[in-house]
Amino acid sequence: MNHTLSRQSRAASARGFFSRLRAAAAIGLVCAALGGCAGEQFQKGYILPEGALEQIPIGASQDQVLIVLGTPSTVATLDGEVFYYISQRTSRPVAFMNQRVIDQRVIAVYFDKNRQVRRLANYGLKDGKIFDFVSRSTPTSGQEMSYLTPLFKLLSFN
C-alpha cells in the first residue's frame, strides 16, 4: 500500500511539474510575441555625422563641404548657391501603428559667389515654426522662407 501511494504522489508531482513548465513556456511565448510589437524608430534621408558641422568653418570651400557632408539632398540658388541636406526621424509605438514624426531637419550650407561658405544653418521645427538651431533664430520671410516652407510641408506627409 505504501508503494502505491508513493507512485501516485510521484505521478501527481510530475503532472504539477509539467503543468508549471507549460505555463512558463506560454508566458515565454507571449513575451516573445509582445517583444516583436515594441516601438521602432526610423531615420529617412541624410544622417548628419557627429561633429560634421564643426569641421566646416565660414570661408571653407564648396569642395571641403562635399568631402565632409557628402552630396546634398537638393541644391538651390538664393543669392549664391545653397546645399540642403534633408532628414526626418519617425517612430511608432507598436509595429502595426502609423509612424509619427519625431524630428525633421534641413541643414543648409550657404555659399557666396566665390563658392565659399558664407553661413551654416540647421533648420528644424520648434513650437511649430521653422527654427535655426545654429543661430538660434527663426528665419524671416523672403526667398529663404519661400524655399524652406515647402520642404517642411513635404517632409511632414511622409
Contact map, one row per residue, 1 for C-alpha under 8 A:
11111000000000000000000000000000000000000000000000000000000000000000000000000000000000000000000000000000000000000000000000000000000000000000000000000000000000
11111100000000000000000000000000000000000000000000000000000000000000000000000000000000000000000000000000000000000000000000000000000000000000000000000000000000
11111110000000000000000000000000000000000000000000000000000000000000000000000000000000000000000000000000000000000000000000000000000000000000000000000000000000
11111111000000000000000000000000000000000000000000000000000000000000000000000000000000000000000000000000000000000000000000000000000000000000000000000000000000
11111111100000000000000000000000000000000000000000000000000000000000000000000000000000000000000000000000000000000000000000000000000000000000000000000000000000
01111111110000000000000000000000000000000000000000000000000000000000000000000000000000000000000000000000000000000000000000000000000000000000000000000000000000
00111111111000000000000000000000000000000000000000000000000000000000000000000000000000000000000000000000000000000000000000000000000000000000000000000000000000
00011111111100000000000000000000000000000000000000000000000000000000000000000000000000000000000000000000000000000000000000000000000000000000000000000000000000
00001111111110000000000000000000000000000000000000000000000000000000000000000000000000000000000000000000000000000000000000000000000000000000000000000000000000
00000111111111000000000000000000000000000000000000000000000000000000000000000000000000000000000000000000000000000000000000000000000000000000000000000000000000
00000011111111100000000000000000000000000000000000000000000000000000000000000000000000000000000000000000000000000000000000000000000000000000000000000000000000
00000001111111110000000000000000000000000000000000000000000000000000000000000000000000000000000000000000000000000000000000000000000000000000000000000000000000
00000000111111111000000000000000000000000000000000000000000000000000000000000000000000000000000000000000000000000000000000000000000000000000000000000000000000
00000000011111111100000000000000000000000000000000000000000000000000000000000000000000000000000000000000000000000000000000000000000000000000000000000000000000
00000000001111111110000000000000000000000000000000000000000000000000000000000000000000000000000000000000000000000000000000000000000000000000000000000000000000
00000000000111111111000000000000000000000000000000000000000000000000000000000000000000000000000000000000000000000000000000000000000000000000000000000000000000
00000000000011111111100000000000000000000000000000000000000000000000000000000000000000000000000000000000000000000000000000000000000000000000000000000000000000
00000000000001111111110000000000000000000000000000000000000000000000000000000000000000000000000000000000000000000000000000000000000000000000000000000000000000
00000000000000111111111000000000000000000000000000000000000000000000000000000000000000000000000000000000000000000000000000000000000000000000000000000000000000
00000000000000011111111100000000000000000000000000000000000000000000000000000000000000000000000000000000000000000000000000000000000000000000000000000000000000
00000000000000001111111110000000000000000000000000000000000000000000000000000000000000000000000000000000000000000000000000000000000000000000000000000000000000
00000000000000000111111111000000000000000000000000000000000000000000000000000000000000000000000000000000000000000000000000000000000000000000000000000000000000
00000000000000000011111111100000000000000000000000000000000000000000000000000000000000000000000000000000000000000000000000000000000000000000000000000000000000
00000000000000000001111111110000000000000000000000000000000000000000000000000000000000000000000000000000000000000000000000000000000000000000000000000000000000
00000000000000000000111111111000000000000000000000000000000000000000000000000000000000000000000000000000000000000000000000000000000000000000000000000000000000
00000000000000000000011111111100000000000000000000000000000000000000000000000000000000000000000000000000000000000000000000000000000000000000000000000000000000
00000000000000000000001111111110000000000000000000000000000000000000000000000000000000000000000000000000000000000000000000000000000000000000000000000000000000
00000000000000000000000111111111000000000000000000000000000000000000000000000000000000000000000000000000000000000000000000000000000000000000000000000000000000
00000000000000000000000011111111100000000000000000000000000000000000000000000000000000000000000000000000000000000000000000000000000000000000000000000000000000
00000000000000000000000001111111110000000000000000000000000000000000000000000000000000000000000000000000000000000000000000000000000000000000000000000000000000
00000000000000000000000000111111111000000000000000000000000000000000000000000000000000000000000000000000000000000000000000000000000000000000000000000000000000
00000000000000000000000000011111111100000000000000000000000000000000000000000000000000000000000000000000000000000000000000000000000000000000000000000000000000
00000000000000000000000000001111111110000000000000000000000000000000000000000000000000000000000000000000000000000000000000000000000000000000000000000000000000
00000000000000000000000000000111111111000000000000000000000000000000000000000000000000000000000000000000000000000000000000000000000000000000000000000000000000
00000000000000000000000000000011111111000000000000000000000000000000000000000000000000000000000000000000000000000000000000000000000000000000000000000000000000
00000000000000000000000000000001111111000000000000000000000000000000000000000000000000000000001000000000000000000000000000000000000000000000000000000000000000
00000000000000000000000000000000111111100000000000000000000000000000000000000000000000000000111100000000000000000000000000000000000000000000000000000000000000
00000000000000000000000000000000011111110000000000000000000000000000000000000000000000000000111000000000000000000000000000000000000000000000000000000000000000
00000000000000000000000000000000000011111000000000000000000000000000000000000000000000000011111000000000000000000000000000000000000000000000000000000000000000
00000000000000000000000000000000000001111100000000000000000000000000000000000000000000000011111000000000000000000000000000000000000000000000000000000000000000
00000000000000000000000000000000000000111110000000000000000000000000000000000000000000001111000000000000000000000000000000000000000000000000000000000000000000
00000000000000000000000000000000000000011111000000000000000000000000000000000000000000001110000000000000000000000000000000000000000000000000000000000000000000
00000000000000000000000000000000000000001111101000000000000000000000000000000000000000111100000000000000000000000000000000000000000000000000000000000000000000
00000000000000000000000000000000000000000111111000000000000000000000000000000000000000111000000000000000000000000000000000000000000000000000000000000000000000
00000000000000000000000000000000000000000011111000000000000000000000000010000000000001110000000000000000000000000000000000000000000000000000000000000000000000
00000000000000000000000000000000000000000001111100000000000000000000000010000000000011100000000000000000000000000000000000000000000000000000000000000000000000
00000000000000000000000000000000000000000011111110000000000000000000000000000000000000100000000000000000000000000000000000000000000000000000000000000000000000
00000000000000000000000000000000000000000000011111010000000000000000100000000000000000000000000000000000000000000000000000000000000000000000000000000000000000
00000000000000000000000000000000000000000000001111110000000000000000100000000000000000000000000000000000000000000000000000000000000000000000000000000000000000
00000000000000000000000000000000000000000000000111110000000000000000000000000000000000000000000000000000000000000000000000000000000000000000000000000000000000
00000000000000000000000000000000000000000000000011111110000000000000000000000000000000000000000000000000000000000000000000000000000000000000000000000000000000
00000000000000000000000000000000000000000000000111111111000000000001100000000000000000000000000000000000000000000000000000000000000000000000000000000000000000
00000000000000000000000000000000000000000000000000111111000000000000000000000000000000000000000000000000000000000000000000000000000000000000000000000000000000
00000000000000000000000000000000000000000000000000111111100000000000000000000000000000000000000000000000000000000000000000000000000000000000000000000000000000
00000000000000000000000000000000000000000000000000111111100000000001000000000000000000000000000000000000000000000000000000000000000000000000000000000000000000
00000000000000000000000000000000000000000000000000011111110100011001000000000000000000000000000000000000000000000000000000000000000000000000000000000000000000
00000000000000000000000000000000000000000000000000000111111100000000000000000000000000000000000000000000000000000000100000000000000000000000000000000000000000
00000000000000000000000000000000000000000000000000000001111100000000000000000000000000000000000000000000000000000001111100000000000000000000000000000000000000
00000000000000000000000000000000000000000000000000000000111110000000000000000000000000000000000000000000000000000001110000000000000000000000000000000000000000
00000000000000000000000000000000000000000000000000000001111111011000000000000000000000000000000000000000000000000001100000000000000000000000000000000000000000
00000000000000000000000000000000000000000000000000000000001111111000000000000000000000000000000000000000000000000011100000000000000000000000000000000000000000
00000000000000000000000000000000000000000000000000000000000111111100000000000000000000000000000000000000000000100011100000000000000000000000000000000000000000
00000000000000000000000000000000000000000000000000000000000011111110000000000000000000000000000000000000000000000000000000000000000000000000000000000000000000
00000000000000000000000000000000000000000000000000000001000111111111000000000000000000000000000000000000000000000000000000000000000000000000000000000000000000
00000000000000000000000000000000000000000000000000000001000111111111110000000000000000000000000000000000000000000000000000000000000000000000000000000000000000
00000000000000000000000000000000000000000000000000000000000001111111111100000000000000000000000000000000000000000000000000000000000000000000000000000000000000
00000000000000000000000000000000000000000000000000000000000000111111110000000000000000000000000000000000000000000000000000000000000000000000000000000000000000
00000000000000000000000000000000000000000000000000010011000000011111110000000000000000000000000000000000000000000000000000000000000000000000000000000000000000
00000000000000000000000000000000000000000000000110010000000000001111111100000000000000000000000000000000000000000000000000000000000000000000000000000000000000
00000000000000000000000000000000000000000000000000000000000000001111111100000000000000000000000000000000000000000000000000000000000000000000000000000000000000
00000000000000000000000000000000000000000000000000000000000000000100111110000000000000000000000000000000000000000000000000000000000000000000000000000000000000
00000000000000000000000000000000000000000000000000000000000000000100111111100000001110000000000000000000000000000000000000000000000000000000000000000000000000
00000000000000000000000000000000000000000000110000000000000000000000001111100000001111000000000000000000000000000000000000000000000000000000000000000000000000
00000000000000000000000000000000000000000000000000000000000000000000000111110000001110000000000000000000000000000000000000000000000000000000000000000000000000
00000000000000000000000000000000000000000000000000000000000000000000000111111000111100000000000000000000000000000000000000000000000000000000000000000000000000
00000000000000000000000000000000000000000000000000000000000000000000000001111100111100000000000000000000000000000000000000000000000000000000000000000000000000
00000000000000000000000000000000000000000000000000000000000000000000000000111111110000000000000000000000000000000000000000000000000000000000000000000000000000
00000000000000000000000000000000000000000000000000000000000000000000000000011111110000000000000000000000000000000000000000000000000000000000001100000000000000
00000000000000000000000000000000000000000000000000000000000000000000000000001111100000000000000000000000000000010000000000000000000000000000000000000000000000
00000000000000000000000000000000000000000000000000000000000000000000000000001111110000000000000000000000000001111010000000000000000000000000000000000000000000
00000000000000000000000000000000000000000000000000000000000000000000000000111111111000000000000000000000000001111010000000000000000000000000000000000000000000
00000000000000000000000000000000000000000000000000000000000000000000000000111101111100000000000000000000000111100000000000000000000000000000000000000000000000
00000000000000000000000000000000000000000000000000000000000000000000000111110000111110000000000000000000001111000000000000000000000000000000000000000000000000
00000000000000000000000000000000000000000000000000000000000000000000000111110000011111000000000000000000011110000000000000000000000000000000000000000000000000
00000000000000000000000000000000000000000000010000000000000000000000000111000000001111100000000000000000011100000000000000000000000000000000000000000000000000
00000000000000000000000000000000000000000000110000000000000000000000000010000000000111110000000000000001111000000000000000000000000000000000000000000000000000
00000000000000000000000000000000000000000011111000000000000000000000000000000000000011111000000000000001110000000000000000000000000000000000000000000000000000
00000000000000000000000000000000000000000011100000000000000000000000000000000000000001111100000000001111100000000000000000000000000000000000000000000000001000
00000000000000000000000000000000000000001111000000000000000000000000000000000000000000111110000000001111000000000000000000000000000000000000000000000000000000
00000000000000000000000000000000000000001110000000000000000000000000000000000000000000011111000000111110000000000000000000000000000000000000000000000000000000
00000000000000000000000000000000000000111100000000000000000000000000000000000000000000001111100000111100000000000000000000000000000000000000000000000000000000
00000000000000000000000000000000000000111000000000000000000000000000000000000000000000000111111011110000000000000000000000000000000000000000000000000000000000
00000000000000000000000000000000000011110000000000000000000000000000000000000000000000000011111010000000000000000000000000000000000000000000000000000000000000
00000000000000000000000000000000000011110000000000000000000000000000000000000000000000000001111110000000000000000000000000000000000000000000000000000000000000
00000000000000000000000000000000000111110000000000000000000000000000000000000000000000000001111110000000000000000000000000000000000000000000000000000000000000
00000000000000000000000000000000000010000000000000000000000000000000000000000000000000000000011111000000000000000000000000000000000000000000000000000000000000
00000000000000000000000000000000000000000000000000000000000000000000000000000000000000000001111111100000000000000000000000000000000000000000000000000000000000
00000000000000000000000000000000000000000000000000000000000000000000000000000000000000000001000111110000000000000000000000000000000000000000000000000000000000
00000000000000000000000000000000000000000000000000000000000000000000000000000000000000000111000011111000000000000000000000000000000000000000000000000000000000
00000000000000000000000000000000000000000000000000000000000000000000000000000000000000000111000001111100000000000000000000000000000000000000000000000000000000
00000000000000000000000000000000000000000000000000000000000000000000000000000000000000011110000000111111000000000000000000000000000000000000000000000000000100
00000000000000000000000000000000000000000000000000000000000000000000000000000000000000011110000000011111000000000000000000000000000000000000000000000000000000
00000000000000000000000000000000000000000000000000000000000000000000000000000000000000011100000000001111100000000000000000011000000000000000000000000000000000
00000000000000000000000000000000000000000000000000000000000000000000000000000000000001111000000000001111110000000000000000011000000000000000000000000001001000
00000000000000000000000000000000000000000000000000000000000000000000000000000000000001110000000000000011111000000000000001111000000000000000000000000000000000
00000000000000000000000000000000000000000000000000000000000000000000000000000000000111100000000000000001111100000000000001110000000000000000000000000000000000
00000000000000000000000000000000000000000000000000000000000000000000000000000000001111000000000000000000111110000000000111100000000000000000000000000000000000
00000000000000000000000000000000000000000000000000000000000000000000000000000000011110000000000000000000011111000000000111100000000000000000000000000000000000
00000000000000000000000000000000000000000000000000000000000000000000000000000000011100000000000000000000001111100000111110000000000000000000000000000000000000
00000000000000000000000000000000000000000000000000000000000000000000000000000001111000000000000000000000000111110000111100000000000000000000000000000000000000
00000000000000000000000000000000000000000000000000000000000001000000000000000001110000000000000000000000000011111111111000000000000000000000000000000000000000
00000000000000000000000000000000000000000000000000000000000000000000000000000011100000000000000000000000000001111111110000000000000000000000000000000000000000
00000000000000000000000000000000000000000000000000000000000000000000000000000001100000000000000000000000000000111111000000000000000000000000000000000000000000
00000000000000000000000000000000000000000000000000000000000000000000000000000000000000000000000000000000000000111111000000000000000000000000000000000000000000
00000000000000000000000000000000000000000000000000000000000011000000000000000001100000000000000000000000000000111111100000000000000000000000000000000000000000
00000000000000000000000000000000000000000000000000000000011111000000000000000000000000000000000000000000000000111111110000000000000000000000000000000000000000
00000000000000000000000000000000000000000000000000000000111111000000000000000000000000000000000000000000000011110011111100000000000000000000000000000000000000
00000000000000000000000000000000000000000000000000000000011000000000000000000000000000000000000000000000000011110001111100000000000000000000000000000000000000
00000000000000000000000000000000000000000000000000000000010000000000000000000000000000000000000000000000000011100000111110000000000000000000000000000000000000
00000000000000000000000000000000000000000000000000000000010000000000000000000000000000000000000000000000001111000000111111000000000001000000000000000000000000
00000000000000000000000000000000000000000000000000000000000000000000000000000000000000000000000000000000001110000000001111100000000111100000000000000000000000
00000000000000000000000000000000000000000000000000000000000000000000000000000000000000000000000000000000111100000000000111110000000111000000000000000000000000
00000000000000000000000000000000000000000000000000000000000000000000000000000000000000000000000000000000111100000000000011111000011110000000000000000000000000
00000000000000000000000000000000000000000000000000000000000000000000000000000000000000000000000000000011110000000000000001111100011110000000000000000000000000
00000000000000000000000000000000000000000000000000000000000000000000000000000000000000000000000000000011100000000000000000111111111000000000000000000000000000
00000000000000000000000000000000000000000000000000000000000000000000000000000000000000000000000000000000000000000000000000011111111000000000000000000000000000
00000000000000000000000000000000000000000000000000000000000000000000000000000000000000000000000000000000000000000000000000001111100000000000000000000000000000
00000000000000000000000000000000000000000000000000000000000000000000000000000000000000000000000000000000000000000000000000001111110000000000000000000000000000
00000000000000000000000000000000000000000000000000000000000000000000000000000000000000000000000000000000000000000000000000001111111000000100000000000000000000
00000000000000000000000000000000000000000000000000000000000000000000000000000000000000000000000000000000000000000000000000111101111100000110000000001000000000
00000000000000000000000000000000000000000000000000000000000000000000000000000000000000000000000000000000000000000000000000111100111110011110000000000000000000
00000000000000000000000000000000000000000000000000000000000000000000000000000000000000000000000000000000000000000000000011110000011111111110000000000000000000
00000000000000000000000000000000000000000000000000000000000000000000000000000000000000000000000000000000000000000000000011110000001111111000000000000000000000
00000000000000000000000000000000000000000000000000000000000000000000000000000000000000000000000000000000000000000000000111000000000111110000000000000000000000
00000000000000000000000000000000000000000000000000000000000000000000000000000000000000000000000000000000000000000000000010000000000111111000000000000000000000
00000000000000000000000000000000000000000000000000000000000000000000000000000000000000000000000000000000000000000000000000000000001111111100000000000000000000
00000000000000000000000000000000000000000000000000000000000000000000000000000000000000000000000000000000000000000000000000000000001110111110000000000000000000
00000000000000000000000000000000000000000000000000000000000000000000000000000000000000000000000000000000000000000000000000000000111100011111000000000000000000
00000000000000000000000000000000000000000000000000000000000000000000000000000000000000000000000000000000000000000000000000000000011100001111100110000000000000
00000000000000000000000000000000000000000000000000000000000000000000000000000000000000000000000000000000000000000000000000000000000000000111110010000000000000
00000000000000000000000000000000000000000000000000000000000000000000000000000000000000000000000000000000000000000000000000000000000000000011111111000000000000
00000000000000000000000000000000000000000000000000000000000000000000000000000000000000000000000000000000000000000000000000000000000000000001111111000000000000
00000000000000000000000000000000000000000000000000000000000000000000000000000100000000000000000000000000000000000000000000000000000000000000111111100000000000
00000000000000000000000000000000000000000000000000000000000000000000000000000100000000000000000000000000000000000000000000000000000000000010111111110000000000
00000000000000000000000000000000000000000000000000000000000000000000000000000000000000000000000000000000000000000000000000000000000000000011111111111000000000
00000000000000000000000000000000000000000000000000000000000000000000000000000000000000000000000000000000000000000000000000000000000000000000111111111100000000
00000000000000000000000000000000000000000000000000000000000000000000000000000000000000000000000000000000000000000000000000000000000000000000001111111110000000
00000000000000000000000000000000000000000000000000000000000000000000000000000000000000000000000000000000000000000000000000000000000000000000000111111111000000
00000000000000000000000000000000000000000000000000000000000000000000000000000000000000000000000000000000000000000000000000000000010000000000000011111111100000
00000000000000000000000000000000000000000000000000000000000000000000000000000000000000000000000000000000000000000000000000000000000000000000000001111111110000
00000000000000000000000000000000000000000000000000000000000000000000000000000000000000000000000000000000000000000000000000000000000000000000000000111111111000
00000000000000000000000000000000000000000000000000000000000000000000000000000000000000000000000000000001000000000000000000000000000000000000000000011111111100
00000000000000000000000000000000000000000000000000000000000000000000000000000000000000000000000000000000000000000000000000000000000000000000000000001111111110
00000000000000000000000000000000000000000000000000000000000000000000000000000000000000000000000000000000000000000000000000000000000000000000000000000111111111
00000000000000000000000000000000000000000000000000000000000000000000000000000000000000010000000000000001000000000000000000000000000000000000000000000011111111
00000000000000000000000000000000000000000000000000000000000000000000000000000000000000000000000000001000000000000000000000000000000000000000000000000001111111
00000000000000000000000000000000000000000000000000000000000000000000000000000000000000000000000000000000000000000000000000000000000000000000000000000000111111
00000000000000000000000000000000000000000000000000000000000000000000000000000000000000000000000000000000000000000000000000000000000000000000000000000000011111
